[in-house]
């Protein structure tokens, strides 16, 4: 799952940079940022050397994702929206959420810390990539994405609270994250904005 996540996240980030007409260096930077910034931030929060700086294999997987994005951009207008890429992205989101939850638990942080670190691990790279692309991180205003990581990390905590073994709790975290993300893509879920709530309160039948 971690391998799929690294490749998929690098592919999605690089594809966004290609769409913005970045040069090859810029495409590589954005792709690797999306793949590694979340995990690096997680490691810094728990005071350890980021794994991306320890393992050349992980960097190689990120570069593979960048290469795939460049190759697919020749035959597909938006490779990051292809069903295979969306499925891989959901699996990667689950893998990074689960990894973050496990690392945070081993570090002995609070319940809030576990959810926060798991979510940062899962979506921090995408948020940073959007900043490099000079736009607001999409997780803050569109799509049901970071919420999937929050739900997955919460499932991990609930499983641990009822005495479920670590591997089973990790599986529950991954399953909830993947399921909610795929459901969000299928049914076009999104969280309401204040403007949406305001329009609902203005309906005549809402005041009856």
Secondary structure as GFF3:
##gff-version 3
##sequence-region A 1 208
A	DSSP	alpha_helix	2	19	.	.	.	ID=ss1
A	DSSP	alpha_helix	24	45	.	.	.	ID=ss2
A	DSSP	three_ten_helix	51	53	.	.	.	ID=ss3
A	DSSP	alpha_helix	56	75	.	.	.	ID=ss4
A	DSSP	three_ten_helix	79	81	.	.	.	ID=ss5
A	DSSP	alpha_helix	83	107	.	.	.	ID=ss6
A	DSSP	alpha_helix	111	132	.	.	.	ID=ss7
A	DSSP	three_ten_helix	138	140	.	.	.	ID=ss8
A	DSSP	alpha_helix	146	161	.	.	.	ID=ss9
A	DSSP	alpha_helix	166	187	.	.	.	ID=ss10
A	DSSP	alpha_helix	194	201	.	.	.	ID=ss11
A	DSSP	three_ten_helix	204	207	.	.	.	ID=ss12
###
